[in-house]
Amino acid sequence: MVSNDESDSSCEEGYAGHLSSFETWLRSLQRVFGSQLLLLLCAVQHLLKGLAGSLGARATPYLFKAYHVPAQDIQIWKTCIFSPYILKPIIGLVSDLFPVGGYHKGPYMLLGSLGGMAAAAGIGAARLPLHLFIFGLFLFELMICTDDLLTEALYAREMQDHPKHGQNLLTFVFAGMSLCSLLGNLSSGFLLTSLGAHGVFLFAALCSVPAVLAASGFPEVQQGPEAIHAKRAEFWRQKEACALALVVLCASLSMSLVAICTKDPAANAGTAALAALAVGVSFSVVLSPVIAKFSVFTLLQTSLHLSASAPAFYFLTDSEEEFPDGPHFSKLFYNTCLGCVGGVFTLLGLYTYNRYSSTLSYRKVIVVSNTAFSLLHMTDMVLFSRLNLRLGIPDYVFAFGNQSLGTLVYQWLWMPQVALLSQLCPKGMEATMFALVVSCHNLGVAVSSSWGSLLLERLSCNPTGAKAESEEFRNLWLASAISSLLPLLGIGALFWLVPAVTPSQSELQVGDSTAGSLWKRWRLSKHELLSTNDS
């Protein structure tokens, strides 16, 4: 038999071995990429995006509730708050075309970090007027979005320069971000209980300080006038992509302006529909057919999943005075317990996708996961109608099951889209095209939020966190049912919009982002017509 001392000794040796391997791995990254880059990625991807971002996301609904903002209005305000994610292509274009003092990224990152840190501190320090609070949330998300985009461009270039070590750098980024996000979820319940939602934003402001310091020493070479001119000429050769970025900008600005001017759900939903139509048509005309179809799919899929997240939050967290028949989830349970379960199953979803999806076609995976995701969300009806209690299923058991399976299935829905998009992007403009197509996804999220507000209005579902608001939740189950069933309508179009290829197949490589597009064919026919007339 092995003695306890020998067993403890072997365990200690195992831990020491793992620690030594991890230290060796970090030193190899430091040797290849340098300490400055790793510290920058820790500050932005880990502490800012992973930790501060998750804390801000957990605290924001409680602040809306403290302001007694109606659920329908929250849905509309989200189109303004999260508009920076739609504007990623424009942020990238501005930093590339208009350097400050010859520097393309550092000054913009510093400006965004200072603005976001000040906004988080302001939200945390005092109860601001509602419009100023919304603007602060916008600046906070703009900071995360800008810093994320600019550091993505930096480590993508480093991965191209050191391809043998690129996967290790990517693992460093995403593993650290996932762990910090999990830490944020784990601590959020305790912080919300002890510090309150305002205090959590003060903590998030502290987490953004390293990003400000890192931005002040951003590792980039100062560009001279000739280099700047050459870069602008390169972008002019991709003028179609620049034009699409401007279309996305106009779509986002129109939705934000209408949201600021009026909270009428019909006006906001109509504007969102027109914005989505303009972007969808523009992408379909300008881009090559395979990229255009996939862009339309991402826009359509997210738009059809109408959001009802705001009333769902009130339903789950209202007190007995506000909603006597509700689950009454505490801050600790709702954020720490459910958040950690979601984080663990997110990692499990990533692992299972990477492990088992290599031989499956993207179309098959997306069809199955899209169907499963919609059917799984239909189970929310059971919770919102309180049928689970009549069946003898406690609220917390139902919530755990839904949170775990929902996040796992979502990874199977999202990861093939990321992989397929990476395979579709033409060489030489991967970052630009990736940002453009992802902006379609983010625009779809904004559209779903606006149309979700209209759905809630039609169903008279508009809680505010006030006392005795049970009647506001009477039709929430129906809103959830409609939101879950609508994405199933897009499955038929999916067979036409998503190619049936596997990750190992390479026939989707696109030489030119506009090859075979309606725009290119029209220009070619016009050129041939002019040549015929001249002859």
DOMAR-436751 format. One record per residue (C-alpha): residue in one letter; x, y, z. Coordinates in steps of 0.001 Angstrom, whole numbers, padded with zeros to 6 digits, always signed. Example, Ala and Ser with C-alpha at 12.3 -4.5 7.8 and 13.67 -1.06 7.14 Angstrom:
<recs>
A+012300-004500+007800S+013670-001060+007140
</recs>
This chain:
<recs>
M+000000+000000+000000V+001074+003584-000654S+001412+005674+002489N-000289+009039+002861D+003103+010746+002931E+004078+009158-000387S+000699+010079-001905D+000999+013695-000744S+004542+013828-002081S+003471+012579-005521C+000632+015132-005610E+003029+017935-004730E+005405+016772-007448G+002509+016735-009926Y+001461+020271-009004A+005060+021428-009220G+005400+019810-012631H+002278+021531-013962L+003429+024852-012512S+006852+024425-014073S+005311+023595-017470F+003051+026641-017268E+006007+028848-016345T+008026+027438-019241W+005099+028102-021599L+004818+031714-020431R+008564+032239-020792S+008449+030937-024356L+005654+033424-025141Q+007671+036195-023537R+010741+035259-025552V+008858+035246-028872F+006393+038118-028432G+007954+040222-025679S+006715+041252-022235Q+005146+044492-023476L+002667+042711-025747L+001730+040127-023101L+001145+042832-020485L-000956+044795-022977L-003099+041725-023689C-003462+041050-019958A-004611+044631-019387V-007108+044746-022269Q-008281+041219-023089H-008132+039790-019572L-008774+042577-017057L-010808+044987-019200K-012825+042783-021556G-012947+039682-019362L-013270+041050-015817A-014551+044629-016133G-016851+043715-019023S-018526+040867-017135L-018900+042984-013975G-020457+045846-015938A-022863+043465-017669R-023969+042067-014306A-024458+045470-012659T-026237+047294-015506P-029684+045609-015173Y-029790+046449-011462L-029064+050106-012218F-031865+050189-014787K-034114+048701-012128A-033025+051364-009625Y-034086+054016-012161H-037408+052136-012631V-036868+052165-016392P-039697+050296-018164A-038639+047041-019790Q-039684+048282-023239D-037456+051349-022876I-034499+049224-021764Q-034809+047221-024979I-034668+050469-026976W-031810+052001-024979K-029709+048910-025681T-029531+049894-029353C-027629+053021-028252I-025509+051466-025514F-024171+048620-027648S-023884+050544-030923P-020035+050569-030701Y-020057+046868-031584I-021934+047650-034798L-019447+050435-035512K-016323+048272-035264P-015551+048604-039006I-015720+052404-038760I-013500+052448-035667G-010952+050374-037560L-011146+052595-040652V-010722+055806-038655S-007680+054492-036793D-006102+053248-040041L-006803+056323-042184F-006403+059141-039662P-003383+058542-037412V-002620+060953-034587G+000978+062131-034717G+001822+059201-036984Y+000381+056620-034570H-002629+054589-035713K-003710+052754-032576G-002180+054061-029347P-003865+057509-029255Y-007318+056094-030059M-006919+053381-027458L-005792+055929-024862L-008703+058246-025650G-011236+055411-025485S-009760+054041-022250L-009783+057414-020509G-013370+058079-021579G-014572+054645-020497M-012755+054746-017173A-014176+058206-016389A-017657+057001-017367A-017443+053923-015133A-016192+056050-012242G-019011+058550-012782I-021666+055822-012833G-020196+054318-009694A-019774+057547-007750A-023244+059092-008044R-026792+058620-009288L-026611+060419-012623P-029580+061692-014644L-030891+058865-016828H-029617+060247-020160L-026168+060860-018665F-026197+057337-017237I-027000+055939-020710F-024170+058000-022214G-021816+056650-019552L-022742+053075-020454F-022129+053907-024128L-018629+055228-023311F-017906+052153-021186E-018835+049804-024052L-016966+052024-026536M-013825+051628-024409I-014082+047836-024393C-014922+047687-028103T-012133+050058-029216D-009419+048503-027063D-010507+045012-028084L-010447+045840-031808L-007055+047566-031757T-005342+044855-029705E-006930+042191-031948A-005234+043820-034923L-001936+043861-033035Y-001865+040222-031947A-003221+039082-035336R-000178+040691-036977E+002128+039073-034424M+000550+035687-035153Q+001259+036185-038864D+004878+037095-038100H+005329+034064-035794P+002986+031374-037199K+004589+028533-035221H+003684+030218-031937G+000418+031835-033052Q-001844+029186-031517N-000103+029586-028155L-000693+033340-028237L-004360+032817-029122T-004692+030360-026235F-003104+032921-023903V-005648+035552-024973F-008828+033480-024827A-007941+031335-021822G-007104+034424-019773M-010237+036220-020948S-012452+033217-020118L-010919+032817-016676C-011286+036529-015883S-014874+036468-017115L-015532+033477-014888L-013908+035353-011999G-016165+038323-012732N-019256+036113-012643L-018065+034407-009465S-017442+037688-007637S-020354+039700-009080G-022975+038354-006677F-020817+039133-003642L-019879+042589-004963L-023481+043488-005826T-024615+042392-002371S-021877+044226-000462L-021128+047266-002667G-024305+047635-004713A-024479+048130-008481H-022816+051564-008280G-019906+050115-006316V-019412+047392-008927F-018868+050068-011584L-016257+051732-009359F-014506+048362-009226A-014809+048091-013023A-013200+051538-013324L-010230+050264-011307C-009960+047254-013632S-009637+049646-016597V-006640+051527-015134P-004107+048982-016523A-005622+049485-019998V-005005+053241-019724L-001397+052624-018690A-000900+050074-021471A-002377+052436-024075S+000125+055137-023147G+002930+052768-024152F+001239+051006-027078P+003909+049107-029079E+003709+050612-032567V+006089+052358-034946Q+005448+055994-035850Q+004441+056324-039510G+005708+059033-041823P+003642+060908-044452E+004621+058512-047259A+003591+055425-045278I+000277+057047-044322H-000387+057969-047960A+000390+054409-049086K-001987+052983-046486R-004782+055304-047626A-004168+054272-051232E-004452+050619-050195F-007810+051277-048559W-009012+053156-051624R-008407+050002-053634Q-010889+048379-051238K-013393+051212-051594E-016355+048823-051671A-015539+047637-048141C-015178+051250-046993A-018556+052076-048538L-020180+049175-046680A-018679+050433-043424L-020317+053812-044075V-023670+052095-044733V-023357+050292-041392L-022487+053628-039737C-025610+055294-041151A-027769+052351-040069S-026463+052452-036510L-026697+056243-036224S-030283+056265-037491M-031331+053672-034915S-029547+055502-032096L-030988+058907-033025V-034545+057575-033137A-034002+055794-029802I-032831+059064-028232C-035695+061115-029687T-038594+058765-028958K-039357+055625-026977D-042232+054700-029278P-041619+050982-029988A-043248+051178-033437A-040987+054038-034565N-037870+052272-033302A-038877+048920-034789G-039620+050536-038153T-036258+052313-038178A-034496+049078-037239A-036224+047205-040073L-035223+049851-042622A-031634+049853-041308A-031423+046064-041568L-032914+046150-045074A-030402+048794-046218V-027446+046843-044841G-028708+043506-046190V-029286+044885-049696S-025927+046719-049724F-023994+043616-048712S-025923+041494-051244V-025114+043886-054095V-021462+044657-053327L-019973+041436-051919S-019317+038138-053652P-022356+035821-053487V-020995+033402-050889I-019948+036185-048470A-023128+038164-049124K-025340+035158-048402F-023580+034412-045128S-023805+038080-044071V-027549+038066-044743F-027876+034834-042757T-026175+036286-039654L-028346+039403-039884L-031541+037400-040393Q-030865+034843-037679T-030164+037344-034896S-032957+039694-035993L-035584+036947-035777H-034673+036046-032188L-036693+038891-030645S-035230+039915-027306A-037285+039830-024113S-034312+039965-021753A-035390+043125-019894P-038766+041837-018597A-037169+038433-017964F-034677+040101-015600Y-037495+041810-013702F-039395+038499-013581L-036457+036633-012054T-035243+039283-009585D-038367+041154-008425S-038997+040992-004682E-042136+039588-003069E-043574+043113-002845E-043011+043663-006554F-044011+040234-007877P-045444+037902-005196D-045479+034829-007480G-041955+035305-008858P-038794+033253-008289H-037231+036105-006223F-033664+035144-007144S-031070+036867-004971K-028129+038778-006426L-025801+036045-005230F-027755+033210-006847Y-028672+035006-010076N-025181+036327-010797T-022651+034126-009028C-024347+030717-009117L-026072+030919-012495G-023206+032950-013982C-020601+030377-012992V-022713+027509-014317G-023047+029389-017598G-019296+030051-017710V-018384+026407-017095F-020813+025147-019743T-019532+027765-022178L-016069+026221-021844L-017632+022765-022189G-019398+023894-025352L-016115+025168-026787Y-014381+021896-025932T-017093+019648-027386Y-017307+021720-030563N-013545+021572-031138R-013550+017862-030305Y-016459+016578-032387S-017263+019049-035171S-014301+018621-037534T-016093+016172-039859L-019518+017863-039775S-020597+020408-042362Y-021177+023960-041192R-024712+023865-042564K-025627+020707-040649V-024182+022019-037367I-025927+025387-037700V-029277+023811-038658V-029229+021376-035732S-027919+023878-033168N-030308+026601-034355T-033244+024219-033973A-032038+022984-030582F-031435+026541-029345S-034948+027633-030305L-036615+024556-028810L-034570+024906-025631H-035617+028534-025237M-039235+027457-025537T-038820+025907-022104D-038707+029471-020737M-042465+029408-021254V-042692+026801-018510L-040914+029115-016074F-042708+032313-017113S-046139+030643-016949R-045196+029086-013549L-046049+025656-014954N-042829+024310-013451L-044211+024870-009938R-047402+023020-010811L-045193+020176-012056G-043220+020237-008812I-039975+021595-010329P-038381+024339-008178D-037382+027552-009922Y-033681+027192-009120V-033508+023656-010571F-035203+024798-013752A-032903+027836-014003F-029761+025716-013564G-030820+023311-016303N-031741+026066-018722Q-028577+028079-018074S-026271+025091-018513L-027786+023597-021671G-028528+026999-023216T-024935+028232-023042L-023574+024901-024298V-025881+024845-027333Y-025139+028508-028059Q-021434+027690-028520W-022405+025095-031129L-024461+027796-032832W-021834+030565-032694M-018506+028762-033204P-019258+027346-036697Q-020234+030844-037808V-016877+032209-036618A-014992+029354-038272L-016917+029671-041543L-016400+033424-041619S-012657+032971-041124Q-012659+030571-044079L-014621+032993-046259C-012492+036106-045653P-010249+036982-048630K-006520+037058-047997G-005154+040515-047285M-008360+041957-045858E-009304+039407-043211A-009693+041981-040426T-011854+044363-042484M-014166+041663-043816F-014434+039948-040437A-015427+043245-038798L-017996+043940-041524V-019755+040578-041310V-019679+040574-037495S-021265+044033-037619C-024199+042365-039430H-024560+040007-036477N-024411+042893-033996L-026887+044924-036041G-029227+041932-035922V-028968+041940-032122A-029992+045621-032088V-032896+044901-034446S-034080+042049-032216S-033992+044376-029215S-036106+047047-030971W-038641+044568-032318G-038691+042859-028931S-039811+046174-027446L-042675+046352-029951L-043696+042777-029114L-043720+043604-025398E-045902+046653-026038R-048425+044600-028005L-048565+042036-025184S-048800+044688-022416C-045620+043380-020795N-043749+046364-019377P-042487+045896-015781T-040464+048628-014049G-039545+047064-010714A-042479+048809-009018K-044614+047269-006293A-047437+044886-007234E-046605+044520-010934S-047675+040879-011359E-050056+041817-014174E-047093+042992-016287F-045817+039402-016494R-049114+037797-017507N-048122+037487-021192L-044355+037128-020795W-044640+033412-021574L-046232+034291-024918A-043454+036771-025739S-040934+034027-024968A-042799+031569-027213I-042838+033969-030165S-039166+034828-029626S-038257+031130-029605L-040326+030101-032630L-039423+032930-035034P-035800+031771-035658L-037188+028441-036872L-038699+030322-039820G-035199+031142-041046I-034055+027524-041230G-035471+027140-044736A-033375+030075-045967L-030359+028645-044150F-030043+025822-046703W-029558+028445-049414L-027472+030954-047452V-024936+028676-045685P-022574+026468-047745A-022474+022721-046997V-018730+022371-046410T-016664+021040-043516P-013818+022856-041705S-011238+020752-043577Q-012471+021740-047038S-010778+024689-048718E-012889+025358-051813L-014451+028390-050142Q-011298+030489-050326V-012350+033796-051899G-009796+035633-053988D-011670+038934-054084S-014379+040082-051694T-016443+041449-054601A-015803+038688-057170G-019010+037716-058959S-021073+040311-057108L-023989+042150-058703W-021915+045331-058435K-018956+043824-060298R-021169+042260-062957W-022963+045566-063538R-019663+047423-063869L-018321+044756-066247S-021423+044876-068449K-021272+048680-068468H-017593+048575-069463E-018319+046072-072252L-021186+048234-073507L-018951+051316-073623S-016237+049330-075419T-018772+048141-078001N-020028+051673-078605D-016468+052986-079008S-015674+050293-081558
</recs>
